[in-house]
Amino acid sequence: MPPKQDEYAKDDARVPMKKILNLTIGDLKLFAITGVGFFLDSYDLFIINLVTPIWQYEYWGGLDHQILGGPVPKTHEPPLLRGLVNAGSNIGNIIGQLVFGYLGDTFGRKFVYGKELIVCCIGTIMVISLPNDIPTPTLKMAWLFCFRLLMGIGVGGDYPMSASIVSERSSLATRGQLLAWIFSNQGWGTLVGSVVTIIILACFSTALDSHGHYSQLDAVWRIQMGLGLVPAFATLWSRFTMPEGRKFLQSKELNTPSSSNSSMYKQASVPQDIKEKFLDHLTPESGNTADPVYPSSNIMADEVAGSTPAASKYSTFFVYFKKWSHLKTLIGTASCWFLLDIAFYGVNLNQSVLLSDIGFSTGENEYHVLMRNAYGNLIIAAAGYVPGYFFTIYFVEKLGRRWIQIQGFLICALMFAVLAGDYGNLGTAPKFVCFAIAQFFFNFGPNATTFITAAEVLPSRVRGTAMGLSAAIGKLGAILSALLFNYLSGPTIIGLANVLWIFFACNLLGAILTFFLLPETTGKDADAIDFEEWQAQNDKSLARAAHDHTAAGSGAPVYDENLPTQAVFQERFAPFTAGTGAGADNVKVSLLTETLIRLLWLNGGLVKEASLSEAVEQGIKARHEKVAWDGRRRTGIKGVKEDEVGMTVEEFARRMMNVIGLLK
């Protein structure tokens, strides 16, 4: 059973320690392990910008640029084929986000984590192993597309897994900041991609610039892409050995329709002889044969699909999103991500094209063109892309996710409107500045917050699937841009300026949907809210079951004489512990006591008296001392069992005090 909201600030690796940049040592380890996928995603995104011109030269006979003092070589690569290869990773992302997100919710984070990175590594290795003896450029592009798609599946799987793990292992006070730190690896991937390209080209400068041996470009792009494997291999072992998070395990307890299906309550089941002795009012005629804390599963069949753990394991997502308020939030996260990615990837997957269009891809020869292109990418990354992430990290807990997302959408819309409105007359410098500002507010805005909000706003038991679905729908927008940007921006179709008007509309609509569909998640715990909703539903069903039993034949609820009186409860039940020091026995006593006080309350058998509070508090304190749980998580099998006992006793205590607080 999930603990109280303030307990979510605790994590097994989070103890008081010196902080670096407001991060504990545990946070820094989590940053290193979980950030790799986002680094690789961004590294690939921008390396493909820098590698595509090399492929065009190597396989299609020239670069689409102006060589100083010479003609403009004509490109022969079909725009849609180029777009398809660029989009291969994003298409794979969709598959990975959906599949790994679902697997992570169904079988657990530990079962999945690390496997997605293996898929990514295999895909990358196959891309850089492209055989040169493949006869035609089109077949070479087909090879690259297939294995970029495989690589994308792995990168896509990392989105829901790493986001869920970080969200479930961070405190409320710094959760958004830590998620922003993790996502900022996209910025570092961009920056490193540009720097790596400049260094590699410099290493080949003699062969390329002095001697014109452009066949060496084949080695350049393979090294560029292959270096992305280094951080992936470095974190594989840490992913495989990461334990399952406590918060995810607790949230999974809510997947079953009654507490009798919960692993905690299986440990705490009341023995049959105690049920018969003290709870004989739960007669077979009432249809109530389940553990007494909650009604039997047939009562809740309409509310919760699947009366067995196996059924609920696969139906949780659909049951949860049957409620409109939950579905509205999912629509909000998915639609905003979709609209963002149309514009964001439209710019970033085709940044080399845009740099060429604004006059930043000129040079004396092929080497200088490629180097200048790399410098252009580096300047945009350093001036707009990376700083935007750091502004998000600093302000996300101060301004809130929702405000940052709305203002980011609106300012990006303004920049695209400026560019589209007078694109033909704007010079190189104004265009460059507008693109840099747009990059800044993408990242101090919706590119960061769509990720953060999707990782926070929904509970752990559906977070992986919902996060994966939102990210996958976002990637559909990226694919549309990758496939259609080069085609639509052609002068014979609608032109680049009108494509920028489409980006303007997407950003404006994103701000509107954020305002109407998404809540602020700062300081809110989706698991605590989910638990309260789940408890309210079960309490409602329990009240209905009690009413059905007591009111049978009379038309109104009556006091059930088979229940003990308040005086008997205070004297013989509330203040006591189990006769042994065993944790399981004290959990059983807590369960029995909590069941009795709830049934007395539901049947009108309780009145507010100081003696009642004193007796209940005395028993809570005594049982707490018996199980000797200090609220801190232990390690090992024995420690986990002790944790479950302590948390269960504490949860029963909280619920009993809630009942007393409702008395008049």
C-alpha positions in Angstrom: 0.0 0.0 0.0 1.4 3.4 -0.9 2.7 5.5 2.1 1.6 9.0 2.9 2.5 11.7 0.6 5.4 13.1 2.6 7.1 9.7 2.7 7.6 9.9 -1.1 10.5 12.3 -0.4 12.4 9.4 0.9 14.4 7.1 -1.3 16.6 4.1 -0.6 19.7 6.0 -1.7 18.8 9.4 -0.4 20.3 10.2 3.0 21.5 13.6 4.2 24.7 14.4 2.3 26.5 17.2 0.7 24.8 18.5 -2.5 26.5 19.5 -5.8 24.4 21.9 -7.9 21.4 21.0 -5.6 21.9 17.3 -6.5 22.9 14.6 -4.0 25.5 11.9 -4.9 22.5 9.6 -5.5 21.0 12.1 -7.9 24.3 12.4 -9.8 24.5 8.6 -10.1 20.9 8.5 -11.4 21.7 11.4 -13.8 24.7 9.4 -15.2 22.7 6.2 -15.6 19.4 7.4 -16.9 20.6 10.3 -19.0 22.4 8.2 -21.6 19.4 7.5 -23.6 18.5 11.2 -24.0 22.1 11.9 -24.8 22.1 9.3 -27.6 18.8 10.5 -28.9 20.1 14.0 -29.3 23.5 13.0 -30.4 22.0 11.0 -33.2 19.5 13.7 -34.1 22.3 16.2 -34.7 24.9 13.8 -36.0 22.4 12.9 -38.7 22.4 16.6 -39.7 26.1 16.5 -40.1 26.3 13.0 -41.6 23.6 13.5 -44.2 25.7 16.0 -46.3 28.5 13.4 -46.2 26.2 10.6 -47.4 25.0 13.0 -50.1 28.6 13.6 -51.3 29.7 10.0 -51.0 26.7 8.2 -52.5 24.9 10.8 -54.6 27.8 12.7 -56.2 27.9 16.1 -54.5 26.8 18.5 -51.8 23.9 20.9 -52.3 25.9 24.1 -51.5 27.7 27.0 -53.1 31.5 26.4 -53.6 33.1 29.8 -53.8 34.1 30.6 -57.3 32.4 27.5 -58.8 28.9 26.2 -59.8 26.3 24.7 -57.5 26.4 20.9 -57.8 23.0 19.4 -58.3 21.8 16.9 -55.7 20.3 13.6 -57.0 19.1 12.3 -53.7 15.3 12.1 -53.7 13.9 14.4 -50.9 11.5 11.8 -49.6 14.3 9.2 -49.4 16.4 11.6 -47.5 13.5 12.3 -45.2 12.8 8.6 -44.7 16.4 7.9 -43.6 16.4 10.9 -41.3 13.0 9.7 -39.8 14.2 6.1 -39.4 15.2 6.6 -35.8 12.0 8.4 -35.0 9.9 5.7 -36.4 11.8 3.2 -34.3 11.2 5.5 -31.3 7.5 5.1 -31.6 7.8 1.3 -31.5 10.2 1.4 -28.6 8.2 3.9 -26.6 5.0 1.9 -26.8 6.5 -1.5 -26.3 9.0 -0.8 -23.6 6.6 1.5 -21.8 4.0 -1.2 -21.6 6.5 -3.9 -20.6 7.9 -1.6 -17.9 4.4 -1.2 -16.3 3.4 -4.8 -16.7 6.6 -6.7 -15.7 8.5 -4.0 -13.8 11.3 -1.5 -14.4 14.0 -3.9 -13.4 12.9 -6.6 -15.9 13.1 -4.1 -18.8 15.8 -1.6 -17.9 19.1 -2.1 -19.9 17.5 -4.2 -22.6 16.5 -1.2 -24.6 20.1 0.1 -24.5 21.3 -3.3 -25.9 18.8 -2.8 -28.9 20.2 0.7 -29.4 23.8 -0.5 -29.4 23.1 -3.3 -31.9 21.3 -0.9 -34.3 24.2 1.6 -34.1 26.8 -1.1 -34.7 24.9 -2.3 -37.8 24.6 1.3 -39.1 28.3 1.9 -39.0 28.9 -1.5 -40.5 27.2 -0.5 -43.8 28.9 -2.6 -46.5 30.5 -0.5 -49.2 29.9 -3.3 -51.8 26.1 -2.7 -51.7 25.6 -1.8 -55.4 23.3 1.2 -55.4 22.9 4.3 -53.3 19.2 3.5 -52.8 20.0 0.1 -51.3 22.6 1.7 -49.1 20.0 4.1 -47.8 17.6 1.1 -47.3 20.3 -0.5 -45.0 20.7 2.7 -43.1 17.0 3.2 -42.7 16.4 -0.4 -41.3 19.1 -0.3 -38.7 18.5 3.4 -37.8 15.0 2.1 -37.1 16.3 -0.6 -34.8 18.5 1.9 -33.0 15.5 4.1 -32.6 13.5 1.3 -31.0 16.2 1.2 -28.3 16.4 4.9 -27.8 12.6 5.1 -27.8 12.3 2.5 -25.1 14.6 4.6 -22.9 12.1 7.5 -22.8 9.4 5.9 -20.6 11.8 3.8 -18.6 14.3 6.5 -17.6 11.5 9.1 -17.0 9.6 6.7 -14.8 12.6 5.6 -12.8 13.7 9.2 -12.2 10.2 10.4 -11.3 9.7 7.5 -8.8 13.1 7.9 -7.1 13.2 11.7 -6.6 11.7 13.9 -3.9 8.8 16.2 -4.6 10.9 19.3 -3.9 13.5 18.6 -6.6 11.7 16.1 -8.8 11.1 18.6 -11.7 14.7 19.8 -11.4 16.1 16.3 -11.5 14.0 15.4 -14.5 15.2 18.6 -16.2 18.8 17.7 -15.5 18.2 14.2 -17.1 16.5 15.7 -20.1 19.3 18.3 -20.5 21.4 15.4 -21.8 19.7 16.2 -25.1 21.5 19.5 -25.0 24.8 17.9 -24.3 24.2 15.4 -27.1 23.7 18.3 -29.5 26.8 20.1 -28.3 29.0 17.0 -28.3 27.8 16.0 -31.7 29.0 19.3 -33.2 32.3 19.3 -31.3 33.0 15.7 -32.3 32.4 16.5 -35.9 34.7 19.5 -35.8 37.5 17.4 -34.1 37.1 14.5 -36.5 37.1 16.8 -39.6 40.2 18.5 -38.2 42.0 15.2 -37.8 41.2 14.4 -41.5 42.0 18.0 -42.7 45.2 17.0 -44.5 43.6 14.2 -46.5 40.4 16.2 -47.2 41.5 19.8 -47.5 45.1 19.5 -48.8 44.9 16.4 -50.9 41.2 16.2 -51.8 40.9 12.6 -50.8 37.2 12.7 -50.1 36.9 9.0 -49.9 38.1 9.5 -46.3 34.6 10.9 -45.6 33.5 7.3 -45.3 35.7 6.9 -42.2 34.5 10.3 -40.9 30.8 9.5 -40.6 31.4 6.0 -39.2 33.5 7.4 -36.4 31.0 10.2 -35.8 28.1 7.7 -35.3 30.2 5.0 -33.6 31.4 7.3 -30.8 27.8 7.3 -29.4 28.4 3.8 -28.3 30.9 4.8 -25.6 28.5 6.2 -23.0 26.0 3.4 -23.8 28.5 0.6 -23.0 29.6 2.6 -19.9 26.2 2.4 -18.2 24.9 -1.0 -19.3 26.0 -2.8 -16.1 24.5 -0.1 -13.9 21.1 -0.5 -15.6 21.1 -4.2 -15.3 21.8 -4.1 -11.6 19.4 -1.3 -10.6 16.9 -2.6 -8.1 13.1 -2.2 -8.5 11.9 1.0 -7.0 9.8 0.9 -3.9 7.3 3.5 -5.1 6.5 1.5 -8.3 5.9 -1.6 -6.3 3.6 0.2 -3.9 1.7 1.8 -6.8 1.2 -1.6 -8.4 -0.7 -2.7 -5.3 -3.6 -0.5 -6.5 -4.0 -2.6 -9.7 -6.2 -5.2 -8.0 -9.8 -4.5 -7.2 -9.6 -5.3 -3.5 -7.0 -5.4 -0.8 -7.2 -9.2 -0.7 -5.4 -9.2 -4.0 -2.6 -7.1 -2.6 0.7 -8.7 -1.5 0.8 -6.7 1.6 -2.7 -7.7 2.7 -2.0 -11.3 1.8 0.6 -11.2 4.5 -1.9 -9.5 6.8 -5.0 -11.7 6.1 -7.1 -12.3 9.1 -7.2 -16.0 10.1 -10.6 -17.7 9.4 -11.3 -18.4 13.1 -10.9 -14.7 14.0 -13.2 -13.7 11.1 -15.8 -16.2 12.4 -15.5 -15.1 16.0 -15.6 -11.4 15.6 -17.1 -10.7 12.1 -19.9 -13.2 11.9 -22.2 -10.3 10.6 -20.6 -10.8 7.2 -22.9 -13.7 6.4 -22.9 -15.7 3.2 -26.3 -14.3 2.4 -24.8 -10.8 2.1 -22.5 -12.1 -0.7 -19.6 -10.7 1.2 -17.0 -13.4 1.6 -13.9 -11.4 0.9 -11.5 -10.0 3.5 -13.5 -7.6 5.6 -11.6 -4.4 4.8 -13.2 -4.2 1.4 -16.2 -5.7 -0.4 -15.8 -8.8 -2.5 -14.7 -8.3 -6.1 -18.1 -8.8 -7.6 -19.3 -5.6 -5.9 -16.6 -3.7 -7.7 -16.8 -5.4 -11.0 -18.2 -2.4 -12.7 -15.5 -0.1 -11.3 -12.5 -2.3 -11.7 -12.0 -4.7 -14.6 -10.3 -7.9 -13.8 -10.9 -9.6 -10.5 -7.6 -11.5 -10.5 -4.1 -10.2 -10.4 -3.4 -11.6 -13.8 -6.4 -9.9 -15.4 -5.7 -6.5 -13.7 -2.1 -6.7 -14.7 -3.0 -6.2 -18.4 -6.2 -4.1 -18.0 -4.9 -1.4 -15.6 -4.2 1.2 -18.3 -7.7 0.9 -19.8 -9.4 0.9 -16.4 -7.5 4.0 -15.2 -8.2 6.0 -18.3 -12.0 5.2 -18.4 -12.3 8.3 -16.1 -12.5 11.5 -18.1 -10.2 13.6 -15.9 -7.5 11.0 -16.4 -8.1 10.7 -20.1 -8.1 14.5 -20.5 -4.6 14.7 -19.0 -3.3 12.0 -21.3 -4.8 13.8 -24.3 -3.1 17.0 -23.1 0.4 15.4 -22.7 0.2 13.6 -26.1 -1.3 16.4 -28.2 1.2 19.1 -26.8 4.1 16.7 -27.5 2.8 16.1 -31.0 2.5 19.8 -31.9 5.9 20.5 -30.3 7.7 17.8 -32.3 6.3 19.0 -35.7 8.1 22.3 -35.2 11.0 21.2 -33.1 12.1 18.3 -35.3 11.1 20.2 -38.4 13.9 22.6 -37.5 16.4 20.3 -36.0 16.3 17.3 -38.4 16.8 19.8 -41.2 19.1 22.3 -39.5 21.7 21.7 -42.2 19.2 22.6 -44.9 18.2 25.7 -43.0 21.8 26.7 -42.4 22.4 26.3 -46.2 19.3 28.4 -47.0 20.4 31.3 -44.8 23.9 31.2 -46.3 25.9 29.3 -43.7 27.1 26.4 -45.9 29.5 28.0 -48.2 33.2 27.2 -48.6 36.2 26.8 -50.9 35.8 23.0 -51.1 33.8 20.1 -49.7 35.9 20.1 -46.5 35.2 23.8 -45.7 31.5 23.4 -46.4 31.3 20.5 -44.0 33.3 22.3 -41.4 31.3 25.5 -41.7 28.1 23.5 -41.4 29.4 21.9 -38.2 30.3 25.4 -36.8 26.8 26.6 -37.6 25.3 23.7 -35.7 27.7 24.3 -32.8 26.8 28.0 -32.5 23.1 27.4 -32.5 23.5 24.7 -29.9 25.8 26.8 -27.7 23.8 30.0 -28.1 20.2 28.7 -27.8 19.9 25.0 -27.4 21.9 24.2 -24.3 21.2 27.5 -22.3 17.5 26.8 -22.6 17.8 23.6 -20.6 19.7 25.4 -17.8 17.0 28.0 -17.6 14.5 25.3 -17.2 16.6 23.5 -14.5 16.8 26.8 -12.6 13.2 28.0 -13.0 11.1 24.8 -13.2 10.4 24.6 -9.4 10.0 28.4 -9.1 7.7 29.2 -12.1 6.1 25.8 -12.6 5.9 23.5 -15.6 2.7 24.9 -17.0 3.8 28.5 -17.2 7.2 27.6 -18.7 5.4 25.5 -21.4 2.9 28.1 -22.4 5.5 31.0 -22.6 7.8 28.7 -24.6 5.1 27.9 -27.1 4.1 31.5 -27.5 7.6 32.9 -28.0 8.5 30.2 -30.5 5.3 31.0 -32.4 6.4 34.6 -32.5 9.8 33.8 -33.9 8.4 31.6 -36.6 5.9 34.3 -37.5 8.7 36.8 -37.9 10.7 34.4 -40.1 7.7 33.4 -42.2 6.3 36.9 -42.6 9.4 38.4 -44.3 11.6 35.4 -45.0 12.7 36.6 -48.4 13.9 40.0 -47.2 15.6 39.0 -43.9 19.3 38.8 -44.0 21.5 35.9 -42.7 22.1 37.5 -39.3 18.4 38.1 -38.5 17.4 34.6 -39.6 20.2 33.1 -37.6 19.1 35.0 -34.4 15.5 34.1 -34.8 16.4 30.4 -35.1 18.7 30.6 -32.1 15.9 32.3 -30.0 13.4 29.7 -31.1 15.9 27.0 -30.0 16.3 28.7 -26.6 12.6 28.8 -25.9 12.0 25.3 -27.2 14.2 24.1 -24.4 13.3 26.8 -21.9 9.8 25.7 -22.8 7.8 22.8 -24.2 10.7 20.5 -25.3 11.6 20.1 -21.7 8.2 20.5 -20.0 6.3 18.1 -22.2 8.7 15.4 -21.0 8.7 16.6 -17.3 4.9 16.8 -17.1 4.3 13.5 -18.8 6.7 11.9 -16.3 5.0 13.5 -13.2 1.3 13.9 -13.9 0.2 10.2 -13.9 0.7 7.5 -11.3 3.5 4.9 -11.4 1.2 2.0 -12.2 0.4 3.5 -15.6 3.3 5.9 -16.0 5.4 3.8 -18.3 2.6 3.1 -20.8 1.2 6.6 -20.7 4.6 8.3 -21.0 5.5 6.0 -23.9 2.2 6.7 -25.6 2.6 10.5 -25.2 6.1 10.4 -26.5 5.1 8.1 -29.4 2.4 10.5 -30.5 5.0 13.2 -30.3 7.3 11.3 -32.5 4.6 11.0 -35.1 4.9 14.8 -35.4 8.7 14.4 -35.8 8.2 11.9 -38.6 5.7 14.1 -40.4 8.4 16.9 -40.4 11.2 14.5 -41.4 9.2 13.2 -44.3 7.4 16.3 -45.5 9.8 19.2 -44.7 12.1 18.7 -47.7 9.1 18.1 -50.0 6.9 20.9 -48.9 9.6 23.5 -48.6 10.5 23.2 -52.2 9.7 26.3 -54.3 7.2 24.4 -56.5 5.1 23.2 -53.6 4.5 25.7 -50.8 8.0 27.0 -50.0 10.0 27.3 -46.8 8.2 30.4 -45.6 4.8 28.7 -45.6 6.3 25.7 -43.8 7.3 28.1 -41.1 3.7 29.4 -40.9 2.7 25.7 -40.1 5.3 25.7 -37.3 3.8 29.0 -36.0 0.3 27.4 -35.9 1.5 24.3 -34.1 3.1 26.4 -31.4 0.1 28.6 -30.9 -2.2 25.6 -30.7 0.2 23.9 -28.2 -0.1 26.9 -25.8 -3.9 26.8 -26.0 -4.1 23.1 -25.3 -1.6 23.4 -22.4 -3.9 26.0 -20.8 -7.1 24.0 -21.1 -5.9 20.3 -20.7 -2.9 20.2 -18.4 -2.7 20.7 -14.6 0.3 22.2 -12.8 2.3 19.3 -11.4 4.8 21.2 -9.2 4.7 19.8 -5.6 2.0 17.3 -6.5 2.4 13.5 -6.2 0.3 11.6 -8.7 0.7 8.4 -6.7 -0.6 10.0 -3.5 -3.6 11.4 -5.5 -4.1 8.0 -7.2 -4.1 6.3 -3.8 -6.7 8.7 -2.4 -9.0 8.1 -5.4 -8.5 4.4 -5.1 -9.3 4.5 -1.3 -12.3 6.7 -1.8 -13.7 4.2 -4.4 -13.1 1.3 -2.1 -14.6 3.2 0.9 -17.7 3.9 -1.3 -18.0 0.3 -2.3 -17.6 -0.8 1.4 -20.3 1.6 2.5 -22.6 0.3 -0.3 -21.9 -3.3 0.8 -22.6 -2.4 4.5 -25.8 -0.6 3.5 -27.0 -3.6 1.4 -26.5 -5.9 4.3 -27.9 -3.9 7.1 -30.8 -2.4 5.1 -31.9 -5.7 3.6 -35.7 -5.9 4.0 -36.0 -2.7 6.0 -35.2 0.0 3.5 -32.8 1.9 5.8 -29.5 1.2 7.6 -29.8 -0.2 11.1 -27.2 -0.8 13.8 -25.9 -4.4 13.6 -26.1 -6.0 17.1 -23.5 -8.6 16.1 -20.9 -5.8 16.2 -19.2 -4.9 19.5 -20.3 -1.6 21.1 -17.9 1.4 21.2 -17.2 0.7 24.9 -16.3 -2.9 24.1 -14.1 -1.8 21.2 -12.3 0.7 23.3 -11.7 -1.7 26.1 -11.0 -5.0 24.4 -9.7 -4.2 20.9 -8.3 -0.7 20.3 -5.4 -0.5 22.8 -3.9 -3.9 22.3 -1.1 -5.6 20.2 -0.6 -9.2 19.2 0.5 -11.6 21.9 3.8 -12.0 20.1 6.4 -9.6 18.7 6.0 -11.0 15.1 5.4 -8.3 12.6 2.8 -10.4 10.7 0.7 -11.0 13.8 0.7 -7.3 14.7 -0.4 -6.5 11.1 -3.3 -8.9 11.6 -4.3 -7.1 14.8 -4.1 -3.7 13.0 -6.3 -5.0 10.2 -8.9 -6.4 12.6 -8.9 -3.1 14.6 -9.2 -1.0 11.5 -12.0 -3.2 10.2 -14.0 -2.9 13.4 -13.7 0.8 13.7 -14.8 1.3 10.1 -17.8 -1.0 10.4 -18.9 0.7 13.7 -18.6 4.1 12.0 -20.6 3.0 8.9 -23.3 1.5 11.1 -23.6 4.6 13.3 -22.1 2.9 16.3 -19.4 5.5 17.1 -19.6 8.9 18.8 -16.7 11.4 19.3 -15.1 10.9 22.7 -11.7 11.6 24.0 -11.5 8.1 25.4 -11.9 6.6 21.9 -9.0 8.6 20.5 -6.9 7.7 23.5 -7.6 4.0 23.2 -6.9 4.0 19.4 -3.7 6.1 19.8 -2.5 3.8 22.6 -2.9 0.7 20.4 -1.2 2.4 17.4 1.8 3.4 19.6 2.0 -0.1 21.1 1.9 -1.9 17.7 4.4 0.5 16.2 6.8 -0.3 19.0 6.2 -4.0 18.5 7.2 -3.9 14.8 9.9 -1.3 15.6 9.8 0.4 12.2 11.5 3.7 12.0 10.3 4.8 8.6 13.6 4.2 6.9 14.0 1.6 4.1 16.3 -1.4 4.7 18.0 -3.7 2.2 17.9 -7.4 1.7 14.9 -9.8 1.7 14.5 -9.5 5.4 14.7 -5.7 5.3 12.0 -5.5 2.6 9.6 -7.7 4.6 10.2 -5.5 7.7 9.5 -2.4 5.5 6.2 -3.9 4.3 5.1 -4.7 7.8 6.0 -1.2 9.1 4.3 0.6 6.2 1.2 -1.6 6.5 0.8 -1.0 10.3 1.3 2.8 9.7 -1.3 2.8 6.9 -3.9 1.1 9.1 -3.1 3.7 11.8 -3.6 6.6 9.5 -6.9 5.2 8.3 -8.2 4.7 11.9 -7.3 8.3 12.8 -9.1 9.5 9.6 -12.3 7.8 10.8 -12.0 9.4 14.2 -11.4 12.8 12.6 -14.8 12.4 10.7 -16.8 11.8 13.9 -19.1 14.5 15.2 
